[in-house]
Amino acid sequence: MLNEKIKEYQECTPIKGIIRGLKQHPYHFIPGKSKVYLTQPYVLNNVPEMEELITFYSEHQKIVGNLHLPYEKAPCVITLHGLESSKDSGKWPIIAARLYDAGYACLRFNFRGCGEGPEKSEGEFEDVSLTGRIRDYQAALQYLQDTGKINMSRLGVIGSSFGGMVALVAKNERIKAIVILSTPYTMPQIQKEVGGYYELPSGRSYKKGFYEDLRTYDVLKAVRSAPPILILHGSLDEVVPPEHAQKLHEAASEPKRLEFVAGADHVFSQHEHLNKVIDLSLEWFKKYLV
């Protein structure tokens, strides 16, 4: 039932307030017209809102995000979505809700040119680059510091696919623990070129400079100096072969851990697979965000 509801993601609407309910039925979807925050079935009135819509700037472009704050000076996990994804794609609201429930703040945001409607971050997707996304991530960290609401000595990050590459090559010393999902160590150049643009299978395009920028980074070298790292990958990932996770794990320094989620696809679309990812991530943060 939950997997069917995940597919209805864009047909759902957010609920505000702290939502709590039965542990055996942790996620509840409310039909509507906009998006969804995965919540629990009962609403407590007269309590602070679970999340706040926030904005900050990266190279003069407005970035839109959501800050989930269970209490002042909470440890915080930043989520970094993939190349064509957004802060509201499938797994991210679920992850944010679970982090919040476990006592962690969570900042999820749309990289420049990503998102939809009024919550789309400024910029154009066609201008995407690893360097640009690193700068957005750094701006997000600066935003957290400027708010004064977060325990900046207990910061973690979860990056998925291209977002995992961002987390690795950014090398921010404030990050104490990292989780990467379905992350490649390299990206083969797309062969389909149309008028100076490379066209993705989805039909979206980006400029040729994407690969020139990408070649200035060495992800396998970067992972050697990563903080404690948990590498999670679906055994049936149809986008990034599982061998990428093995290579990253071999290159990483201790403490490190590699887990293949049996039967999982690139985005962990099945409920049981995503639950395992979240459980392992929480275990990692509880151990290293101390």
C-alpha positions in Angstrom: 0.0 0.0 0.0 2.8 2.4 0.9 4.6 1.8 -2.4 1.4 2.7 -4.3 1.1 5.9 -2.3 4.7 6.8 -3.0 3.8 6.7 -6.7 1.0 9.2 -5.9 3.6 11.6 -4.5 2.8 14.6 -6.7 -0.9 14.2 -6.0 -0.5 14.8 -2.3 -0.4 17.9 -0.1 1.7 18.8 3.0 0.3 18.8 6.5 1.7 21.2 9.0 2.3 20.5 12.7 4.1 17.7 14.5 2.5 14.5 13.4 2.6 11.4 15.6 1.0 8.0 15.5 1.3 4.3 15.7 4.9 3.0 15.1 3.6 0.1 13.0 2.1 2.5 10.6 4.7 5.2 10.4 3.8 7.1 7.2 0.5 8.7 6.3 -0.3 10.4 3.0 -3.0 13.1 2.6 -4.6 13.5 -0.8 -4.4 17.0 -2.2 -3.0 19.0 -5.1 0.6 19.8 -4.3 3.2 17.6 -2.7 3.5 15.4 0.4 5.2 15.3 3.7 5.3 11.8 5.0 4.0 11.9 8.5 2.3 9.9 11.2 -1.4 9.7 11.6 -2.3 11.9 14.5 -1.8 15.7 14.7 -1.0 17.4 18.0 -2.4 20.9 18.1 -0.7 24.0 19.6 2.9 22.7 18.9 5.7 24.2 16.8 5.6 23.3 13.1 7.6 20.4 12.0 9.3 22.3 9.2 10.0 25.7 7.9 10.3 26.8 4.3 13.6 28.6 4.0 15.7 30.4 1.4 19.4 31.3 1.1 21.6 32.5 -1.7 24.3 30.8 -3.7 26.3 33.0 -6.1 23.3 35.4 -6.2 20.8 32.7 -7.0 18.0 32.0 -4.5 18.0 28.5 -3.2 14.8 27.1 -1.7 14.7 24.4 1.0 13.0 23.0 4.1 14.4 23.0 7.6 13.0 20.3 9.9 13.9 21.3 13.4 12.9 19.1 16.4 14.5 21.4 18.9 17.0 24.2 19.2 20.7 23.2 18.8 19.8 19.7 17.5 22.3 17.8 15.5 21.6 18.1 11.8 21.7 16.1 8.6 21.8 17.8 5.2 20.3 15.9 2.2 21.7 16.3 -1.3 19.5 15.1 -4.1 20.6 13.6 -7.4 21.2 15.1 -10.8 17.5 15.3 -12.0 15.9 15.0 -8.7 14.7 17.5 -6.1 14.2 18.0 -2.4 10.7 16.7 -2.7 11.4 13.6 -4.8 10.3 10.2 -3.4 12.6 9.3 -0.6 13.6 12.7 0.8 10.4 13.7 2.7 10.4 10.2 4.2 14.1 10.5 5.3 13.5 13.9 6.7 10.5 12.7 8.7 12.5 9.8 10.1 15.4 11.9 11.0 13.1 14.4 12.8 11.4 11.6 14.7 14.9 10.4 15.8 15.8 13.9 17.1 17.8 15.1 14.2 17.3 18.4 12.3 17.3 18.0 8.5 17.9 20.5 5.8 16.7 19.4 2.4 17.0 21.9 -0.5 16.8 22.2 -4.3 20.0 22.7 -6.0 20.1 25.6 -8.5 17.7 25.1 -11.4 15.9 22.2 -9.6 12.4 21.8 -8.1 9.0 22.8 -9.3 6.6 25.8 -9.0 7.2 28.4 -6.3 9.8 26.2 -4.5 12.1 25.9 -7.6 15.5 27.2 -6.9 16.7 30.0 -9.2 18.9 29.0 -12.2 18.6 26.7 -15.1 19.1 23.0 -15.1 21.1 23.2 -18.4 23.8 25.0 -16.5 24.4 22.2 -14.0 27.9 21.4 -12.9 29.6 19.6 -10.0 31.3 22.9 -9.0 28.0 24.7 -8.9 26.4 22.1 -6.7 29.3 22.1 -4.4 28.8 25.9 -4.0 25.1 25.4 -3.3 26.0 22.8 -0.6 28.6 25.2 0.9 26.0 27.9 1.0 23.6 25.6 2.7 26.2 25.0 5.4 26.7 28.7 5.8 22.9 29.2 6.1 22.8 26.6 9.0 25.6 28.4 10.8 24.0 31.8 10.4 20.6 30.6 11.8 22.2 29.7 15.1 19.6 27.0 15.5 21.8 24.0 14.8 24.6 22.2 16.7 27.3 22.9 14.1 29.6 20.4 15.8 27.2 17.5 15.0 26.6 17.7 11.2 26.1 14.8 8.9 25.1 14.5 5.2 23.2 12.1 3.0 23.9 12.3 -0.7 22.2 10.3 -3.4 23.8 9.6 -6.8 25.2 12.9 -8.1 24.5 14.3 -4.7 26.8 11.7 -3.2 29.5 12.9 -5.5 28.9 16.4 -4.2 29.2 15.3 -0.6 32.5 13.5 -1.3 34.4 16.1 -3.3 33.2 19.1 -1.2 35.5 18.0 1.6 33.9 20.1 4.4 35.6 19.7 7.7 32.4 20.5 9.6 30.8 17.2 8.4 31.4 14.4 11.0 29.6 11.5 9.2 28.5 10.8 5.7 26.1 8.5 4.0 26.1 8.0 0.2 23.4 6.3 -1.7 23.7 4.9 -5.3 26.7 7.0 -5.9 29.0 6.7 -8.9 32.8 7.4 -8.8 32.7 8.5 -12.4 30.1 9.4 -15.0 30.5 8.3 -18.6 30.0 11.0 -21.2 26.6 10.9 -22.9 27.0 10.3 -26.6 23.9 12.1 -27.8 24.9 15.7 -28.6 22.4 18.3 -30.0 23.6 21.8 -30.7 26.2 22.0 -28.0 24.1 20.2 -25.4 24.1 16.6 -24.2 20.6 15.1 -24.0 19.7 12.8 -21.1 17.3 9.9 -21.6 14.6 11.9 -19.8 14.8 14.5 -22.6 16.5 17.1 -20.4 19.8 18.6 -21.5 22.9 20.2 -20.1 25.8 22.0 -21.6 29.0 20.5 -22.8 30.9 22.2 -20.0 29.4 19.7 -17.6 32.0 17.1 -18.4 34.9 19.5 -18.6 34.0 20.6 -15.1 33.5 17.0 -13.9 37.0 16.0 -15.1 38.6 18.4 -12.7 37.5 16.2 -9.8 38.8 12.8 -8.6 36.1 11.2 -6.6 38.1 8.1 -5.6 40.9 10.4 -4.3 38.3 12.5 -2.4 36.8 9.5 -0.6 40.1 8.7 1.0 39.8 11.7 3.2 36.1 11.4 3.9 34.7 11.4 7.4 33.2 8.1 8.7 31.4 6.9 5.6 28.5 4.5 5.0 28.0 3.4 1.4 24.6 2.0 0.5 23.7 0.7 -2.9 20.9 -1.4 -4.4 22.0 -4.7 -5.8 19.7 -4.1 -8.8 20.6 -0.5 -9.4 19.8 0.1 -13.1 21.5 3.5 -13.3 24.8 3.1 -11.4 26.3 -0.4 -11.4 27.0 -1.8 -7.8 30.7 -2.0 -8.8 30.9 1.7 -8.2 30.0 1.2 -4.5 32.7 -1.4 -4.2 35.3 0.9 -5.8 34.4 3.7 -3.4 34.6 1.4 -0.4 38.0 0.1 -1.4 39.3 3.6 -1.7 37.8 5.0 1.5 39.6 5.1 4.8 38.3 3.7 8.1 35.8 3.9 9.6 33.8 2.8 6.6 31.0 0.4 5.8 29.5 -1.0 2.6 26.0 -2.5 2.4 24.2 -3.8 -0.7 20.5 -3.7 -0.3 19.3 -6.9 -2.0 16.8 -6.3 -4.8 16.8 -2.5 -4.5 16.8 -0.2 -7.5 18.6 3.1 -7.9 16.1 5.2 -5.8 15.1 2.5 -3.3 11.5 2.8 -4.4 10.3 -0.2 -2.4 9.2 0.5 1.1 11.3 -2.3 2.7 14.4 -1.2 0.8 14.1 2.5 1.9 13.3 1.5 5.4 16.6 -0.5 5.5 18.5 2.5 4.1 17.1 4.8 6.7 17.6 2.4 9.6 21.3 1.9 8.6 21.8 5.6 8.2 20.3 6.4 11.6 22.5 3.8 13.1 25.6 5.4 11.5 24.7 8.9 12.6 24.0 7.8 16.2 27.4 6.3 16.3 29.4 9.2 14.7 27.4 12.4 15.3 28.3 12.5 19.0 
